[in-house]
């Protein structure tokens, strides 16, 4: 009597430029990152494969380290997955790593925290090469004031003021471990690490901090917006092309 084969769970680490995609999550009549990877996997393994991602990214948002899992009975070497998938995928999606993970690993529920970064090009001249990968702001921004503001959200806070009207999460309380701005040449880069995020949370935070950097509001006004729980008092949602899912920690 032969033993029946069982499927194995694999985790992929994926990098992508979200410019040409309608976000991560599969949607009808739209090109998405999830569906593109599923199609490549199905072609490689010659079976229908579904993947589960660590989180959704919106239209135009990028990922440096996004993770997803899938199951298959085929036992291929890691190099075959990486080279095979990258051969089948478009050049704006790349598989960086693959590993087999235990059956009890859950790409969403097993995540302890995530880091996003947001890039602002802060100079007079716009950019041709990076136009889909940053937010261009030509007016001077006060980095010190923006960093003072960023400190207000560290800890366990209610982020009702900084979520979109489409957000369906039952709780708006999140724990932020790191929140700071740094300058790299002409770029201002925002770093935020938390145990979870609400829909558009990072982009609304950035949009409101830019108001502080421009002198439209003061850092203490940002704190009052946070305490108010009122989205209408916060700033505009920063454009998607400056946002990157930087990493997920397990």
GITA-V730738 format. One record per residue. N is the residue number from 1. PHI is phi in whole degrees, 0 to 359 (none if undefined). PSI is psi as a letter, one per 40 degrees, with the letter a starting at -180 (* if undefined). OMEGA is omega in whole degrees, -180 to 180 (none if undefined). Layout:
n->N phi->PHI psi->PSI omega->OMEGA
n->N phi->PHI psi->PSI omega->OMEGA
//
This chain:
n->1 phi->none psi->h omega->-179
n->2 phi->274 psi->i omega->179
n->3 phi->284 psi->i omega->-178
n->4 phi->281 psi->h omega->-180
n->5 phi->289 psi->i omega->180
n->6 phi->239 psi->i omega->-179
n->7 phi->283 psi->i omega->178
n->8 phi->245 psi->i omega->179
n->9 phi->258 psi->h omega->179
n->10 phi->239 psi->i omega->176
n->11 phi->243 psi->h omega->176
n->12 phi->256 psi->i omega->168
n->13 phi->256 psi->h omega->-170
n->14 phi->238 psi->h omega->172
n->15 phi->244 psi->h omega->177
n->16 phi->208 psi->i omega->170
n->17 phi->264 psi->h omega->-173
n->18 phi->278 psi->e omega->-174
n->19 phi->305 psi->d omega->-173
n->20 phi->266 psi->e omega->-174
n->21 phi->236 psi->i omega->179
n->22 phi->272 psi->f omega->-180
n->23 phi->85 psi->a omega->-179
n->24 phi->283 psi->d omega->-167
n->25 phi->288 psi->h omega->-180
n->26 phi->302 psi->h omega->179
n->27 phi->219 psi->i omega->-177
n->28 phi->295 psi->h omega->176
n->29 phi->62 psi->f omega->177
n->30 phi->227 psi->i omega->176
n->31 phi->273 psi->h omega->-179
n->32 phi->235 psi->i omega->179
n->33 phi->294 psi->d omega->-179
n->34 phi->303 psi->d omega->-177
n->35 phi->295 psi->d omega->180
n->36 phi->296 psi->d omega->178
n->37 phi->291 psi->d omega->179
n->38 phi->300 psi->d omega->179
n->39 phi->296 psi->d omega->179
n->40 phi->292 psi->d omega->178
n->41 phi->297 psi->d omega->-179
n->42 phi->298 psi->d omega->178
n->43 phi->290 psi->d omega->-179
n->44 phi->294 psi->d omega->-174
n->45 phi->268 psi->e omega->-179
n->46 phi->58 psi->f omega->175
n->47 phi->204 psi->i omega->-180
n->48 phi->286 psi->h omega->-177
n->49 phi->239 psi->h omega->173
n->50 phi->243 psi->i omega->180
n->51 phi->242 psi->i omega->175
n->52 phi->239 psi->h omega->-177
n->53 phi->266 psi->i omega->-180
n->54 phi->291 psi->d omega->180
n->55 phi->184 psi->i omega->179
n->56 phi->268 psi->i omega->168
n->57 phi->240 psi->i omega->-176
n->58 phi->282 psi->i omega->176
n->59 phi->307 psi->h omega->176
n->60 phi->85 psi->e omega->-180
n->61 phi->273 psi->i omega->-175
n->62 phi->253 psi->i omega->175
n->63 phi->219 psi->h omega->174
n->64 phi->267 psi->d omega->175
n->65 phi->219 psi->g omega->171
n->66 phi->259 psi->i omega->-178
n->67 phi->236 psi->i omega->175
n->68 phi->211 psi->i omega->179
n->69 phi->236 psi->i omega->175
n->70 phi->207 psi->i omega->179
n->71 phi->239 psi->i omega->175
n->72 phi->203 psi->i omega->174
n->73 phi->271 psi->e omega->-178
n->74 phi->280 psi->h omega->-176
n->75 phi->256 psi->g omega->180
n->76 phi->262 psi->i omega->173
n->77 phi->295 psi->i omega->-178
n->78 phi->305 psi->d omega->-177
n->79 phi->297 psi->d omega->179
n->80 phi->292 psi->d omega->176
n->81 phi->296 psi->d omega->-175
n->82 phi->293 psi->d omega->-178
n->83 phi->292 psi->d omega->-179
n->84 phi->296 psi->d omega->-179
n->85 phi->292 psi->d omega->-180
n->86 phi->295 psi->d omega->175
n->87 phi->290 psi->d omega->-176
n->88 phi->272 psi->d omega->-176
n->89 phi->276 psi->i omega->171
n->90 phi->295 psi->i omega->-172
n->91 phi->289 psi->e omega->178
n->92 phi->269 psi->e omega->171
n->93 phi->230 psi->h omega->-179
n->94 phi->230 psi->h omega->172
n->95 phi->271 psi->h omega->-177
n->96 phi->264 psi->d omega->-179
n->97 phi->212 psi->i omega->173
n->98 phi->217 psi->i omega->176
n->99 phi->208 psi->i omega->175
n->100 phi->280 psi->h omega->-178
n->101 phi->234 psi->i omega->-178
n->102 phi->296 psi->i omega->-179
n->103 phi->298 psi->d omega->-178
n->104 phi->275 psi->e omega->176
n->105 phi->283 psi->h omega->177
n->106 phi->235 psi->h omega->-171
n->107 phi->297 psi->d omega->177
n->108 phi->265 psi->d omega->-173
n->109 phi->289 psi->d omega->-180
n->110 phi->277 psi->e omega->-179
n->111 phi->289 psi->h omega->179
n->112 phi->266 psi->d omega->179
n->113 phi->197 psi->i omega->179
n->114 phi->227 psi->i omega->174
n->115 phi->239 psi->h omega->171
n->116 phi->245 psi->i omega->169
n->117 phi->234 psi->i omega->177
n->118 phi->228 psi->h omega->-175
n->119 phi->250 psi->h omega->175
n->120 phi->243 psi->h omega->172
n->121 phi->272 psi->h omega->-174
n->122 phi->248 psi->g omega->176
n->123 phi->206 psi->i omega->-177
n->124 phi->293 psi->d omega->-174
n->125 phi->278 psi->h omega->173
n->126 phi->287 psi->i omega->-179
n->127 phi->242 psi->h omega->175
n->128 phi->275 psi->d omega->-172
n->129 phi->286 psi->d omega->-175
n->130 phi->253 psi->e omega->-173
n->131 phi->297 psi->d omega->179
n->132 phi->263 psi->e omega->-175
n->133 phi->229 psi->e omega->178
n->134 phi->198 psi->i omega->174
n->135 phi->257 psi->h omega->-180
n->136 phi->272 psi->h omega->175
n->137 phi->233 psi->h omega->-175
n->138 phi->272 psi->d omega->179
n->139 phi->286 psi->i omega->-178
n->140 phi->295 psi->h omega->178
n->141 phi->245 psi->h omega->-179
n->142 phi->273 psi->h omega->-176
n->143 phi->295 psi->d omega->-180
n->144 phi->298 psi->d omega->179
n->145 phi->294 psi->d omega->179
n->146 phi->292 psi->d omega->178
n->147 phi->288 psi->d omega->175
n->148 phi->299 psi->d omega->179
n->149 phi->294 psi->d omega->-178
n->150 phi->301 psi->d omega->-179
n->151 phi->293 psi->d omega->-176
n->152 phi->296 psi->d omega->-174
n->153 phi->263 psi->e omega->178
n->154 phi->289 psi->h omega->-177
n->155 phi->112 psi->a omega->-179
n->156 phi->267 psi->h omega->-173
n->157 phi->225 psi->i omega->173
n->158 phi->263 psi->h omega->-174
n->159 phi->254 psi->f omega->178
n->160 phi->303 psi->d omega->-179
n->161 phi->291 psi->e omega->-171
n->162 phi->236 psi->f omega->174
n->163 phi->226 psi->i omega->-179
n->164 phi->283 psi->i omega->178
n->165 phi->292 psi->e omega->179
n->166 phi->273 psi->e omega->-177
n->167 phi->292 psi->h omega->-177
n->168 phi->249 psi->e omega->-179
n->169 phi->295 psi->h omega->-176
n->170 phi->287 psi->d omega->178
n->171 phi->243 psi->i omega->-179
n->172 phi->253 psi->e omega->180
n->173 phi->272 psi->h omega->178
n->174 phi->222 psi->i omega->176
n->175 phi->255 psi->h omega->178
n->176 phi->259 psi->h omega->-178
n->177 phi->266 psi->d omega->179
n->178 phi->221 psi->i omega->177
n->179 phi->203 psi->h omega->-178
n->180 phi->200 psi->i omega->174
n->181 phi->254 psi->i omega->173
n->182 phi->219 psi->i omega->179
n->183 phi->256 psi->h omega->172
n->184 phi->231 psi->g omega->-176
n->185 phi->64 psi->b omega->179
n->186 phi->274 psi->e omega->-176
n->187 phi->258 psi->i omega->166
n->188 phi->253 psi->h omega->-175
n->189 phi->240 psi->h omega->178
n->190 phi->265 psi->h omega->178
n->191 phi->242 psi->h omega->177
n->192 phi->219 psi->h omega->177
n->193 phi->238 psi->h omega->-177
n->194 phi->211 psi->i omega->179
n->195 phi->280 psi->e omega->177
n->196 phi->175 psi->i omega->-177
n->197 phi->222 psi->i omega->174
n->198 phi->270 psi->i omega->-179
n->199 phi->297 psi->h omega->-180
n->200 phi->67 psi->e omega->-176
n->201 phi->303 psi->d omega->-177
n->202 phi->295 psi->d omega->-178
n->203 phi->292 psi->d omega->177
n->204 phi->286 psi->d omega->175
n->205 phi->301 psi->d omega->-179
n->206 phi->298 psi->d omega->180
n->207 phi->301 psi->d omega->180
n->208 phi->285 psi->d omega->177
n->209 phi->292 psi->d omega->175
n->210 phi->296 psi->d omega->175
n->211 phi->301 psi->d omega->176
n->212 phi->293 psi->d omega->-179
n->213 phi->299 psi->d omega->179
n->214 phi->275 psi->e omega->-179
n->215 phi->83 psi->e omega->179
n->216 phi->288 psi->d omega->174
n->217 phi->224 psi->i omega->180
n->218 phi->262 psi->i omega->178
n->219 phi->306 psi->d omega->179
n->220 phi->294 psi->d omega->176
n->221 phi->294 psi->d omega->176
n->222 phi->300 psi->d omega->179
n->223 phi->300 psi->d omega->179
n->224 phi->294 psi->d omega->176
n->225 phi->296 psi->d omega->178
n->226 phi->301 psi->d omega->-178
n->227 phi->289 psi->d omega->-174
n->228 phi->288 psi->d omega->-175
n->229 phi->71 psi->e omega->-174
n->230 phi->250 psi->h omega->180
n->231 phi->301 psi->d omega->-177
n->232 phi->295 psi->d omega->180
n->233 phi->275 psi->e omega->-179
n->234 phi->281 psi->i omega->-178
n->235 phi->282 psi->a omega->-179
n->236 phi->287 psi->i omega->176
n->237 phi->283 psi->h omega->179
n->238 phi->299 psi->i omega->-178
n->239 phi->297 psi->i omega->-171
n->240 phi->290 psi->d omega->-169
n->241 phi->292 psi->e omega->178
n->242 phi->272 psi->e omega->-172
n->243 phi->263 psi->h omega->179
n->244 phi->226 psi->h omega->165
n->245 phi->284 psi->h omega->-172
n->246 phi->275 psi->d omega->179
n->247 phi->192 psi->i omega->174
n->248 phi->235 psi->h omega->-175
n->249 phi->249 psi->h omega->-177
n->250 phi->244 psi->* omega->none
//
